[in-house]
Amino acid sequence: RKAGKLLQIGHQRRSNPRYIHAVQRLVHDQKLLGRVTHANAHWNRSIAAARDIGCSYADVLPAATLAKYGYASMQQFLNWRWYKKYGGGPIVDLGSHQIDLFEWVFETTPRSVVASGGIDFHTHHEWYDNVLCIYEYETDHGICRAFYQTLTTSSHGGNSEAFMGENGTLLISEVEARGNAVEKEKHAPDWNILVQQGLLKAEGQKVVQTKTKNTWLDARESPGLPAWPLPIELAKKPHQPHMENFFDTIRGKSELNCPGEVGYATAFAVLAVNEAVRTNERIIFTPSDFHV
């Protein structure tokens, strides 16, 4: 602010046309999901993906150079995100991008967070290799809760987000194959008008309930909900629209999709998760916490 410069925080989903369409046009403008009550997101990686980065002997920097910039070793330099002096661990590196979506969809900052996690597998690191947390949001329509999980021992599910409302659920991910549709509850109003308006694609194939002689399963299993695909495709790399938004703002053609104030609010909420894990206590926020 003092420098009079533009600052774009790298939460690139805020510039992704698929996310903009889903959140702003469908969830906010069309109220497609009705009252959104819950969210569920995760970013899970395998042991191989979370393994320490190494380098060849020829690429090792001199100890004096590493020390000049505060690194005790080349291993620490390459894997800085696992050390408290330099980063916040997976919940910050990965989780901040998706937890930012909670605030975007709910249009408010959280009122509390509880969390559990630990250094249970990659025991030579300083930050938690698995974290699970629950945020509470107080909106104009009532309390909303959002669950977030990041693992480094299993890649099951990859990364995706789900926003659950009384009339349907938005399933979305930067990787389109992992989420690109809205599931419609049976009682929800007709969505065909939205197809005619180009806001949704026609209903996809329904998930059919499997018949079985096992009456216990028959009594309790429910058929899946029909999925209505999003009509927007991104033919660019996921980060490119966010870069374009920044450059367009510099040229006076647009406004930042994720200015510093938005990034600060998300950062405060995310960093509190590590504190909640450390203390094993619920963190209570105040509105002033999220303002610079």
N, C-alpha and C positions, 0 to 999 in steps of 0.2 A: 504493500500500500504506500509506504513512504517513498519507494523508488518509482512509483507510478508505472510499474511493469505488469505484464500479463503473466499469470501463473496457472498452468493447466496441470492438474493432478492426474496420474496415469491410470485412472479407473476407466479403461477403454470401453466397457460395456455401455456406458452412458452415451457414447457416440455410435454404437452399433445400430444400424437401421432396424434390425430384427428386434432388439431390445426396446428401442424407442417406440416402435409400433406396438409391441406387446404391452409395455407398461403405460405409456402415455395415451395411446389411442384406445386400446382394449380395456385395460384395467381402470384407468382414471377417467377417460372421456365416456366410454360406452358402459362402464360399470358391469362389464361382462361377467365377472366372477361374483357379483353381488358384494356382500360384505366379506372382505378377506380376513380370515381369522388366524391363519397359521402359515408359516413358511418353513421349508426344509431345504437345506443346501449342503453340499459336501464337495471336498476335493481330496480324493484318495490316490496315493501313489504307491508303487511297489517298492520293495527293498532296493532293487536295482536303480530305480529312479532317484531314490533318496540317498544312495551311497555317496561317500565323499568324492569330490572331484580331485583328480590327480593330474600330473603333467610330466613330461619327459625331463631328464636331468638337464638338458640344454636350455630349458625354459625356466629353470629355477632362478629366482632373483637373488642377488647378494643379500646376506643377512643384514648388512648396514642399510640397504635400501628398504627392506621390509620394516626394520626398526624405526626408520625415519618417519614412516607413515603409521606406526603403531601396531604392526603385526609381529607376533612372536615367531611365526614360522610361515613357510610357503603353504602348508596345509591350512593354516588359519586364514591366510589371505584368499585362497581359492574357495574356502567354505565359510566365508565370513558370516553368512546368514544364520549359522548355528551358534554364534557366540554373542553373548549379551552386550559386549562392548560395541558391536557393529549392527546387529539386527534383532529381530523379534521372533525368529523361528517361523515354522510353517503357518501358524495361525495368523501371523502378520503378513508374510510374503504372499500367501495364497488366499487366506481368509478375507483379507481386507477388500479384495475385489468383489466377493460375493456378499459379504456383510453390508457393503455399500448399497447393494440392491435392496436389502431390507428397508433401509431408510428411504430409498427412492420410491418403493412401492407403498410403504406405510405412511409416507410423507411426514415423518417425524423421527426424532432420535429416541433411543431406548430409555426406559426408566430404570432398568436393572439388568444384571446378567449373573448367572451362576455357571460354573464350569468345573470340569474334571479332566485331568490329563497327567502326563508324566514322561520321564525319560526312562522308558521301559525296554527299549530294544537297542537303539543307537546310544549306548551308555557313555560313549566318550564325548558326547555333545553337551552343551550347556543349556540348550532349549528343549522344550518338550517335543517328543516325536509323535505324540498323539494328543489331540485336544477335542473335547466335545463340550458344547456350551448351549445355553438357552437364554435368549433375550426376551424381555417383555417390553411391549410398546403400548402406550396409552394414546389411542386415536379418538377422533370425534365419534366413531361408531362403537367404541369399546376397546377392551384389552385384546391385543394380538400377541402371539408368541411365535418365536422363530428359533429353530434348532440348526446348529451348524457343527460340522464334523470335518476334521482333517486327519488322515492317517498316513503313515509312511511304511506300513508293513503289508498293505494290500491295495491293489489298484481297482478293486471292485467298484463299479459305478463311475469311476473317473471323476469328472466335475460337472455338476449340473445344479439347477435350482428349480424348486417347485413352490408355487404360491396357491394356497388352498382357500377357496371361498365357498359360500353357501350354494352358488349356482355352478361352480366348476373349478377346475384347477389348471393353472398355467404351468406347463413343463417346458423349460428352456435351458439351453446351454450354448456356449460359444461353439462347441462341436455340434453341428446341427443334428447329427444322427443320434445324439444323446438326449435331445429335447427340442421340439419345434412344433408344439401343438397345444391346444386347449381341450381338456376333457370336460364334457358337459354332463351335469347331473340330470337325471330323468325328469325332475320337476321344473327345471329351468325354462325360461321363455324360449320361444323359437329363435334359432340363430340363422335361419336361411336368409333373412333379410340382410344380414352382415355379409353373407357370401355374395349376394347380388351387388352389394356396395363395394366389394373387393377387400373387405376387412378380414375375411377368413376364407380358407379353401373349403370345399365341400367336405362333409363328414367322411372320415376314413373308415376302413373296415372295422367292424365291431369285434371285440374279443368275445368269442363264444364260450359259454360255460361248458366244461367237460362233464359228460355224464358218466357216472360210475355206480357200481353196486354198493359202494361204501356209503351207507346212509348218513354216517356222521359227517362226512365231507359234504354230501348233498345238502344237508341242513344248514351248513355254516358258510360254504363258499359262495361268493357273489360274482356275477359276471362283470367283466371290466367295462369301463365307461367308453363311449364312442369318442374318438379323437378328431378334432377339427384342426388341420394343419395351418400354420401361419403362412401368409401369402408372400412374405418378404424373403428374398435370398440375398446373401452377401457374397459377391464374387471377388472380394478383396481379402487381404490378410486382416485378421481381427483388429490389429492395432491401427490400420491405415485410416479409417474414418475419424478416429480420435486425433490423429496427426493433422488431418485435413481441417477438422474443426478449429484446431489451434492456429493453423496458418490462415484460415479464413477470418478468424477473429483479429489477427495481426493486421490483415488487410482491410479491416472495418466492415466485412461482409457478414459477420455472425457474432454470436456471443459464446463464451466458454461453456461447454457442457459440464465441466467439473472444475470450477475455480477453487482456489485455496481454501475458502471457507467451507465448502462441501467436503473437501478432502480432510480438513482438520477434524470435522465432526465425526467422520468415519474412523479416522486414526484414533481418536480418543476412545471410541467405543471398542475398537479392536484391541488396543493395548491393555484395556482393562481386563480382558480375558486372561492374560498371563498373570495378572495380579490375583484374579479370582481363583486360578489354579493354585498359585503359591500359598494363599491364605486359607483356601477351602471355605471361603465366605462369599455371601451374596454381595455384589457391588451395587450400590444405589447411586444413581446419577441425579444431578440437578440440571435444569435447562441451561444454566450459565456455564456448565462444563464444556458445552459444545460450541462456544463462541470465543473467537480470538479476541 
